[in-house]
Amino acid sequence: MNNTSQTIRVGLFFLLGLALAWITFESLNGGHLFKPRGYTLVAGFANLKGLKTGDEVRMAGVKVGAVQLTRLAPNRVEALLTIEPGVQIPADAVASVEQSSLLGSNYLGVTFGTPGGPLLKDGEEIKTKPTVDMSEVISQLGTLGSKLEQVIGEIGKSMGTGGEGGGIFSRIDKLVTDNGPKLTESISNLQDITAKIKNGEGSMGKLINDPKLHDELLAGVSEIKLAAADARSFMSDTKGIVADVKSGKGTLGVLLYDDATATSIKVKAKNLRELSDKINGGQGTLGKLLADDTMYRDLQGVMKKADRALDGMGDSGPITAVGVVAGALF
């Protein structure tokens, strides 16, 4: 009887041990002890920042795998990831080491990537990006705190009463005391100025309080704008004229940029100059007429003879008159 009871107890303990072993395996392997293992990806980093074997791989906070192992590689460290079967990760997804909380454990976060794009296959490498290390941030905060303490200490020294000239508050008090009358006078002057402006005194006061002056000022500004527009139009027209002249258009353009016309003008000017020189020198009929007094006197004599002949015609007929004039002249 005792042997039978002892045998039953041993059997129960054995079954209980098997159950505990089953539960342990299920817990360590995430309930996938007899399920397909999935596929493997490689993630390379400059620093794993505490990521270790067994840490979760999450996508949008959902566990999609685990870190199988970590290893050293040339110029970097690598994490070998086991991704659950049925989970598809796009090729442009990015992995990074994240923290679940300030003092929590690390995990590997994976972005969604582009839906419908190519997918990562077993053994391929996933893209990674560096993340901020909280320990470095805390260290920098400690350094910043030390610097702030130094600055606060310097401010405290400057506000103290020791040293030559006293602290900063003493200096401010002395400055206000020494310049109090001047500050009071300046404030009074400012009050007088603002009162005059409010009452419409002076140019500024009229400008602010007189609607008519305001309207006239706006009208003047409008006229200035119109004048500026006209000036721009004039400048535009002037530019067009200058462009036409440069291109040889119009009389002025031809005179300035047409070589044949310029040469013709030069020749004509030369001829006119030679003609004027000859006239001044008494050459030719016109020159002699202008410069020789003899021809002028002869012409006057002929005109006098013609007058006398006409006076002596009297009642003679036309033929007789012509003969008389011809005889008088020649």
C-alpha contacts under 8 A as a table, 3 or more apart, distances in Angstrom:
res1	aa1	res2	aa2	distance
1	M	4	T	5.15
1	M	5	S	6.27
2	N	5	S	5.16
2	N	6	Q	6.11
3	N	6	Q	5.11
3	N	7	T	6.06
4	T	7	T	5.08
4	T	8	I	6.25
5	S	8	I	5.12
5	S	9	R	6.30
6	Q	9	R	5.10
6	Q	10	V	6.23
7	T	10	V	5.16
7	T	11	G	6.16
8	I	11	G	5.07
8	I	12	L	6.20
9	R	12	L	5.06
9	R	13	F	6.20
10	V	13	F	5.13
10	V	14	F	6.13
11	G	14	F	5.04
11	G	15	L	6.22
12	L	15	L	5.11
12	L	16	L	6.05
13	F	16	L	4.95
13	F	17	G	6.07
14	F	17	G	5.04
14	F	18	L	6.27
15	L	18	L	5.05
15	L	19	A	6.24
16	L	19	A	5.06
16	L	20	L	6.22
17	G	20	L	5.08
17	G	21	A	6.10
18	L	21	A	5.04
18	L	22	W	6.12
19	A	22	W	5.04
19	A	23	I	6.20
20	L	23	I	5.10
20	L	24	T	6.11
21	A	24	T	5.07
21	A	25	F	6.22
22	W	25	F	5.27
22	W	26	E	6.14
23	I	26	E	5.10
23	I	27	S	6.12
24	T	27	S	5.15
24	T	28	L	6.17
25	F	28	L	5.20
25	F	29	N	6.05
25	F	31	G	7.89
25	F	33	L	6.89
26	E	29	N	5.34
26	E	30	G	5.81
26	E	31	G	4.50
26	E	32	H	6.76
26	E	33	L	6.11
27	S	30	G	5.29
27	S	31	G	6.23
28	L	31	G	7.76
29	N	32	H	5.60
29	N	33	L	5.92
30	G	33	L	7.63
32	H	35	K	4.92
32	H	36	P	7.40
32	H	37	R	7.59
36	P	85	P	6.93
37	R	82	T	7.68
37	R	84	E	6.78
37	R	85	P	6.93
38	G	82	T	6.63
38	G	83	I	5.59
38	G	84	E	4.68
38	G	85	P	4.15
38	G	86	G	7.78
39	Y	82	T	5.82
39	Y	83	I	5.42
39	Y	84	E	6.86
39	Y	85	P	6.73
39	Y	121	K	7.64
39	Y	122	D	5.11
39	Y	123	G	7.50
40	T	80	L	6.87
40	T	81	L	5.47
40	T	82	T	4.70
40	T	83	I	6.04
40	T	122	D	5.15
40	T	123	G	5.36
40	T	124	E	7.68
41	L	80	L	6.04
41	L	81	L	5.07
41	L	82	T	6.58
41	L	83	I	7.35
41	L	121	K	7.71
41	L	122	D	6.18
41	L	123	G	5.11
41	L	124	E	5.45
41	L	125	E	5.64
41	L	126	I	6.61
42	V	78	E	6.68
42	V	79	A	5.97
42	V	80	L	4.90
42	V	81	L	6.07
42	V	123	G	6.69
42	V	124	E	6.28
42	V	125	E	4.52
42	V	126	I	6.12
43	A	78	E	5.55
43	A	79	A	5.21
43	A	80	L	6.52
43	A	81	L	7.36
43	A	95	A	7.38
43	A	125	E	5.86
43	A	126	I	5.50
43	A	127	K	6.90
43	A	128	T	6.59
44	G	76	R	6.61
44	G	77	V	5.79
44	G	78	E	4.39
44	G	79	A	6.45
44	G	125	E	7.82
44	G	126	I	8.00
44	G	127	K	7.89
44	G	128	T	6.75
45	F	48	L	6.16
45	F	76	R	5.84
45	F	77	V	5.45
45	F	78	E	6.18
45	F	128	T	6.95
45	F	129	K	7.70
45	F	130	P	7.33
46	A	75	N	7.59
46	A	76	R	4.97
46	A	77	V	6.11
46	A	130	P	7.79
47	N	76	R	7.34
47	N	77	V	6.58
48	L	51	L	5.30
48	L	77	V	6.99
48	L	78	E	7.99
48	L	97	V	7.02
49	K	97	V	7.35
49	K	133	D	7.03
50	G	106	N	6.82
51	L	55	D	6.81
51	L	97	V	7.15
51	L	106	N	5.78
51	L	107	Y	6.69
51	L	108	L	7.81
52	K	55	D	5.94
52	K	67	V	6.98
52	K	69	L	7.14
52	K	70	T	6.55
53	T	66	A	7.84
53	T	67	V	5.10
53	T	68	Q	5.55
53	T	69	L	4.85
53	T	70	T	6.39
54	G	66	A	5.76
54	G	67	V	5.11
54	G	68	Q	6.25
54	G	69	L	7.64
55	D	66	A	5.64
55	D	67	V	5.39
55	D	106	N	6.88
55	D	107	Y	5.51
55	D	108	L	7.47
56	E	63	K	6.34
56	E	64	V	7.73
56	E	65	G	6.03
56	E	66	A	4.34
56	E	67	V	6.27
56	E	107	Y	5.22
56	E	108	L	6.35
57	V	63	K	5.70
57	V	64	V	5.70
57	V	65	G	4.79
57	V	66	A	4.92
57	V	67	V	6.77
57	V	81	L	7.65
57	V	83	I	7.83
57	V	107	Y	6.05
57	V	108	L	4.73
57	V	109	G	6.03
57	V	110	V	7.31
58	R	61	G	5.30
58	R	62	V	5.01
58	R	63	K	4.30
58	R	64	V	5.47
58	R	65	G	6.97
58	R	107	Y	7.19
58	R	108	L	6.13
58	R	109	G	4.98
58	R	110	V	6.12
59	M	62	V	5.21
59	M	63	K	6.47
59	M	64	V	6.53
59	M	109	G	5.85
59	M	110	V	4.92
59	M	111	T	6.15
59	M	112	F	7.04
60	A	109	G	7.48
60	A	110	V	7.32
60	A	111	T	7.03
60	A	112	F	7.74
61	G	109	G	7.69
63	K	66	A	7.93
64	V	83	I	5.92
64	V	84	E	5.70
64	V	87	V	6.76
65	G	81	L	7.03
65	G	82	T	5.41
65	G	83	I	4.28
65	G	84	E	5.29
66	A	81	L	5.88
66	A	82	T	5.43
66	A	83	I	6.75
67	V	70	T	7.57
67	V	79	A	6.56
67	V	80	L	5.97
67	V	81	L	4.63
67	V	82	T	6.21
68	Q	79	A	7.48
68	Q	80	L	5.43
68	Q	81	L	5.39
68	Q	82	T	5.90
69	L	79	A	5.98
69	L	80	L	5.32
69	L	81	L	7.38
70	T	77	V	7.36
70	T	78	E	5.74
70	T	79	A	4.46
70	T	80	L	6.12
71	R	77	V	5.90
71	R	78	E	5.35
71	R	79	A	6.48
71	R	80	L	7.99
72	L	76	R	6.52
72	L	77	V	4.55
72	L	78	E	6.14
73	A	76	R	5.27
73	A	77	V	5.27
73	A	78	E	6.49
74	P	77	V	7.70
83	I	87	V	6.97
84	E	87	V	5.87
88	Q	119	L	6.56
88	Q	120	L	7.42
89	I	93	A	6.73
89	I	112	F	7.20
89	I	113	G	7.57
89	I	119	L	5.67
89	I	120	L	5.88
90	P	93	A	5.45
90	P	112	F	7.09
90	P	113	G	5.49
90	P	114	T	6.40
90	P	115	P	7.10
90	P	116	G	7.95
90	P	117	G	6.17
90	P	118	P	5.80
90	P	119	L	4.22
90	P	120	L	5.85
91	A	113	G	7.24
91	A	117	G	7.23
91	A	118	P	5.64
91	A	119	L	4.89
91	A	120	L	5.03
91	A	126	I	7.05
92	D	113	G	5.23
92	D	114	T	6.69
92	D	126	I	7.86
92	D	127	K	7.00
93	A	110	V	6.54
93	A	111	T	5.26
93	A	112	F	5.76
93	A	113	G	4.17
93	A	114	T	7.46
93	A	126	I	7.02
93	A	127	K	6.53
94	V	110	V	5.61
94	V	111	T	5.44
94	V	112	F	7.99
94	V	113	G	7.28
94	V	126	I	6.62
94	V	127	K	4.81
94	V	128	T	5.07
94	V	129	K	6.82
95	A	108	L	6.51
95	A	109	G	5.52
95	A	110	V	4.39
95	A	111	T	6.58
95	A	126	I	6.91
95	A	127	K	6.12
95	A	128	T	4.59
95	A	129	K	6.49
96	S	108	L	5.69
96	S	109	G	5.40
96	S	110	V	6.66
96	S	128	T	5.68
96	S	129	K	5.51
96	S	130	P	6.37
96	S	131	T	6.59
97	V	106	N	6.75
97	V	107	Y	5.97
97	V	108	L	4.74
97	V	109	G	6.23
97	V	130	P	7.55
97	V	131	T	6.57
98	E	106	N	5.64
98	E	107	Y	5.45
98	E	108	L	5.91
98	E	109	G	6.15
98	E	131	T	7.40
99	Q	102	L	6.87
99	Q	104	G	6.34
99	Q	105	S	6.00
99	Q	106	N	4.51
99	Q	107	Y	6.19
100	S	104	G	5.38
100	S	105	S	6.07
100	S	106	N	6.25
100	S	107	Y	7.17
101	S	104	G	4.60
101	S	105	S	7.32
102	L	134	M	7.55
112	F	115	P	7.59
114	T	117	G	5.67
120	L	124	E	6.31
120	L	125	E	7.84
120	L	126	I	7.48
121	K	124	E	5.70
132	V	136	E	7.74
132	V	137	V	7.57
133	D	136	E	5.33
133	D	137	V	6.42
134	M	137	V	4.88
134	M	138	I	6.07
135	S	138	I	5.08
135	S	139	S	6.11
136	E	139	S	4.95
136	E	140	Q	6.11
137	V	140	Q	5.08
137	V	141	L	6.11
138	I	141	L	4.96
138	I	142	G	6.22
139	S	142	G	5.05
139	S	143	T	6.37
140	Q	143	T	5.02
140	Q	144	L	6.10
141	L	144	L	4.95
141	L	145	G	6.06
142	G	145	G	5.00
142	G	146	S	6.37
143	T	146	S	5.14
143	T	147	K	6.40
144	L	147	K	5.10
144	L	148	L	6.13
145	G	148	L	5.02
145	G	149	E	6.19
146	S	149	E	5.09
146	S	150	Q	6.41
147	K	150	Q	5.08
147	K	151	V	6.27
148	L	151	V	5.01
148	L	152	I	6.04
149	E	152	I	5.09
149	E	153	G	6.05
150	Q	153	G	5.00
150	Q	154	E	6.28
151	V	154	E	5.11
151	V	155	I	6.22
152	I	155	I	5.01
152	I	156	G	6.05
153	G	156	G	4.99
153	G	157	K	6.23
154	E	157	K	5.05
154	E	158	S	6.26
155	I	158	S	5.08
155	I	159	M	6.19
156	G	159	M	5.11
156	G	160	G	6.13
157	K	160	G	5.11
157	K	162	G	7.98
157	K	167	G	7.64
158	S	167	G	5.35
158	S	168	I	5.74
159	M	167	G	4.48
159	M	168	I	4.84
159	M	169	F	6.17
160	G	166	G	7.05
160	G	167	G	4.72
160	G	168	I	7.36
161	T	166	G	4.79
161	T	167	G	4.73
161	T	170	S	7.64
162	G	166	G	5.66
162	G	167	G	6.69
163	G	166	G	5.69
163	G	167	G	7.51
165	G	171	R	7.24
166	G	170	S	5.84
166	G	171	R	6.77
167	G	170	S	5.26
167	G	171	R	6.36
168	I	171	R	5.04
168	I	172	I	6.17
169	F	172	I	5.06
169	F	173	D	6.09
170	S	173	D	5.08
170	S	174	K	6.14
171	R	174	K	5.07
171	R	175	L	6.08
172	I	175	L	5.02
172	I	176	V	6.17
173	D	176	V	5.23
173	D	177	T	6.08
174	K	177	T	5.02
174	K	178	D	6.05
175	L	178	D	5.30
175	L	179	N	6.13
176	V	179	N	5.29
176	V	180	G	5.44
177	T	180	G	5.23
178	D	181	P	7.84
179	N	182	K	5.34
179	N	183	L	6.12
180	G	183	L	5.15
180	G	184	T	6.13
181	P	184	T	5.03
181	P	185	E	6.11
182	K	185	E	5.06
182	K	186	S	6.08
183	L	186	S	5.07
183	L	187	I	6.14
184	T	187	I	5.18
184	T	188	S	6.19
185	E	188	S	5.03
185	E	189	N	6.17
186	S	189	N	5.08
186	S	190	L	6.20
187	I	190	L	5.07
187	I	191	Q	6.23
188	S	191	Q	5.05
188	S	192	D	6.29
189	N	192	D	5.06
189	N	193	I	6.19
190	L	193	I	5.07
190	L	194	T	6.16
191	Q	194	T	5.21
191	Q	195	A	6.09
192	D	195	A	5.06
192	D	196	K	6.22
193	I	196	K	5.20
193	I	197	I	6.21
194	T	197	I	5.07
194	T	198	K	6.05
195	A	198	K	5.01
195	A	199	N	6.18
196	K	199	N	5.03
196	K	200	G	6.23
196	K	201	E	5.10
196	K	202	G	7.34
196	K	205	G	6.69
197	I	200	G	5.14
197	I	201	E	5.60
197	I	202	G	7.01
197	I	204	M	6.31
197	I	205	G	3.93
197	I	206	K	7.60
197	I	208	I	7.61
198	K	201	E	7.58
198	K	205	G	6.30
198	K	209	N	7.39
199	N	205	G	6.77
199	N	209	N	7.83
200	G	204	M	7.65
200	G	205	G	3.95
200	G	206	K	4.80
200	G	207	L	7.89
200	G	208	I	7.27
200	G	209	N	5.55
200	G	210	D	7.33
201	E	204	M	7.41
201	E	205	G	4.86
201	E	206	K	6.13
202	G	205	G	5.23
202	G	206	K	6.14
203	S	206	K	5.20
203	S	207	L	5.97
204	M	207	L	5.03
204	M	208	I	6.16
205	G	208	I	5.21
205	G	209	N	5.91
205	G	210	D	7.88
206	K	209	N	5.15
206	K	210	D	5.03
206	K	213	L	7.11
207	L	210	D	5.77
207	L	211	P	7.75
207	L	213	L	6.03
207	L	214	H	5.92
208	I	211	P	7.77
208	I	214	H	7.41
210	D	213	L	5.47
210	D	214	H	6.35
211	P	214	H	4.91
211	P	215	D	6.11
212	K	215	D	5.05
212	K	216	E	6.14
213	L	216	E	4.99
213	L	217	L	6.02
214	H	217	L	5.09
214	H	218	L	6.27
215	D	218	L	5.05
215	D	219	A	6.11
216	E	219	A	4.90
216	E	220	G	6.05
217	L	220	G	5.01
217	L	221	V	6.19
218	L	221	V	5.01
218	L	222	S	6.17
219	A	222	S	4.96
219	A	223	E	6.21
220	G	223	E	5.05
220	G	224	I	6.15
221	V	224	I	5.00
221	V	225	K	6.20
222	S	225	K	5.00
222	S	226	L	6.25
223	E	226	L	4.96
223	E	227	A	6.07
224	I	227	A	5.00
224	I	228	A	6.03
225	K	228	A	4.99
225	K	229	A	6.16
226	L	229	A	4.95
226	L	230	D	6.17
227	A	230	D	4.99
227	A	231	A	6.02
228	A	231	A	4.93
228	A	232	R	6.12
229	A	232	R	5.04
229	A	233	S	6.21
230	D	233	S	4.95
230	D	234	F	6.05
231	A	234	F	4.98
231	A	235	M	6.05
232	R	235	M	5.07
232	R	236	S	6.09
233	S	236	S	4.99
233	S	237	D	6.20
234	F	237	D	5.06
234	F	238	T	6.02
235	M	238	T	4.92
235	M	239	K	6.04
236	S	239	K	5.11
236	S	240	G	6.32
237	D	240	G	5.00
237	D	241	I	6.26
238	T	241	I	5.04
238	T	242	V	6.11
239	K	242	V	5.09
239	K	243	A	6.03
240	G	243	A	5.02
240	G	244	D	6.18
241	I	244	D	5.04
241	I	245	V	6.14
242	V	245	V	5.03
242	V	246	K	6.07
243	A	246	K	5.09
243	A	247	S	6.17
244	D	247	S	5.08
244	D	248	G	6.36
244	D	249	K	5.19
244	D	250	G	7.42
244	D	253	G	7.02
245	V	248	G	5.12
245	V	249	K	5.45
245	V	250	G	6.83
245	V	252	L	6.40
245	V	253	G	4.09
245	V	254	V	7.76
245	V	256	L	7.82
246	K	249	K	7.51
246	K	253	G	6.32
246	K	257	Y	7.18
247	S	253	G	6.93
247	S	257	Y	7.84
248	G	252	L	7.78
248	G	253	G	4.05
248	G	254	V	5.12
248	G	256	L	7.44
248	G	257	Y	5.58
248	G	258	D	6.80
249	K	252	L	7.51
249	K	253	G	4.93
249	K	254	V	6.29
250	G	253	G	5.22
250	G	254	V	6.16
251	T	254	V	5.15
251	T	255	L	6.13
252	L	255	L	5.03
252	L	256	L	6.10
253	G	256	L	5.19
253	G	257	Y	5.77
253	G	258	D	7.40
254	V	257	Y	5.41
254	V	258	D	4.79
254	V	261	T	6.94
255	L	258	D	5.94
255	L	261	T	6.30
255	L	262	A	6.05
256	L	262	A	7.39
258	D	261	T	5.50
258	D	262	A	6.27
259	D	262	A	5.03
259	D	263	T	6.07
260	A	263	T	5.14
260	A	264	S	6.19
261	T	264	S	5.03
261	T	265	I	6.14
262	A	265	I	5.13
262	A	266	K	6.21
263	T	266	K	5.06
263	T	267	V	6.27
264	S	267	V	5.13
264	S	268	K	6.22
265	I	268	K	5.14
265	I	269	A	6.02
266	K	269	A	5.10
266	K	270	K	6.14
267	V	270	K	5.04
267	V	271	N	6.24
268	K	271	N	5.03
268	K	272	L	6.15
269	A	272	L	5.14
269	A	273	R	6.13
270	K	273	R	5.07
270	K	274	E	6.24
271	N	274	E	5.09
271	N	275	L	6.07
272	L	275	L	4.99
272	L	276	S	6.08
273	R	276	S	5.19
273	R	277	D	6.15
274	E	277	D	5.01
274	E	278	K	6.25
275	L	278	K	5.12
275	L	279	I	6.24
276	S	279	I	5.06
276	S	280	N	6.04
277	D	280	N	5.11
277	D	281	G	6.07
278	K	281	G	4.88
278	K	282	G	6.26
278	K	283	Q	5.14
278	K	284	G	7.46
278	K	287	G	6.86
279	I	282	G	5.14
279	I	283	Q	5.63
279	I	284	G	7.12
279	I	286	L	6.57
279	I	287	G	4.11
279	I	288	K	7.72
279	I	290	L	7.71
280	N	283	Q	7.60
280	N	287	G	6.49
280	N	291	A	7.43
281	G	287	G	6.87
281	G	291	A	7.87
282	G	286	L	7.71
282	G	287	G	4.01
282	G	288	K	4.84
282	G	289	L	7.94
282	G	290	L	7.24
282	G	291	A	5.41
282	G	292	D	7.26
283	Q	286	L	7.50
283	Q	287	G	4.86
283	Q	288	K	6.11
284	G	287	G	5.14
284	G	288	K	6.06
285	T	288	K	5.17
285	T	289	L	5.95
286	L	289	L	4.91
286	L	290	L	6.11
287	G	290	L	5.21
287	G	291	A	5.83
287	G	292	D	7.81
288	K	291	A	5.05
288	K	292	D	4.92
288	K	295	M	7.64
289	L	292	D	5.76
289	L	293	D	7.65
289	L	295	M	6.45
289	L	296	Y	6.99
290	L	293	D	7.85
292	D	295	M	6.11
292	D	296	Y	7.18
293	D	296	Y	5.06
293	D	297	R	6.24
294	T	297	R	5.10
294	T	298	D	6.12
295	M	298	D	5.04
295	M	299	L	6.06
296	Y	299	L	5.14
296	Y	300	Q	6.29
297	R	300	Q	5.02
297	R	301	G	6.28
298	D	301	G	5.06
298	D	302	V	6.27
299	L	302	V	5.17
299	L	303	M	6.27
300	Q	303	M	5.12
300	Q	304	K	6.30
301	G	304	K	5.11
301	G	305	K	6.26
302	V	305	K	5.14
302	V	306	A	6.21
302	V	329	L	6.61
303	M	306	A	5.07
303	M	307	D	6.27
304	K	307	D	5.04
304	K	308	R	6.31
305	K	308	R	5.13
305	K	309	A	6.07
305	K	328	A	6.27
305	K	329	L	6.31
306	A	309	A	5.05
306	A	310	L	6.11
306	A	325	V	6.42
306	A	328	A	7.06
306	A	329	L	6.75
307	D	310	L	5.17
307	D	311	D	6.19
308	R	311	D	4.99
308	R	312	G	6.20
309	A	312	G	5.11
309	A	313	M	6.32
309	A	324	V	6.44
309	A	325	V	5.31
309	A	328	A	6.13
310	L	313	M	5.35
310	L	314	G	7.81
310	L	321	A	7.67
310	L	325	V	6.94
311	D	314	G	6.65
313	M	316	S	5.56
313	M	320	T	7.95
313	M	321	A	5.64
313	M	324	V	7.09
316	S	320	T	5.81
316	S	321	A	5.93
317	G	320	T	5.23
317	G	321	A	5.98
318	P	321	A	5.00
318	P	322	V	6.20
319	I	322	V	5.19
319	I	323	G	6.24
320	T	323	G	5.05
320	T	324	V	6.13
321	A	324	V	5.04
321	A	325	V	6.18
322	V	325	V	5.18
322	V	326	A	6.06
323	G	326	A	5.09
323	G	327	G	6.02
324	V	327	G	5.10
324	V	328	A	6.09
325	V	328	A	5.04
325	V	329	L	6.12
326	A	329	L	5.19
326	A	330	F	5.94
327	G	330	F	5.30
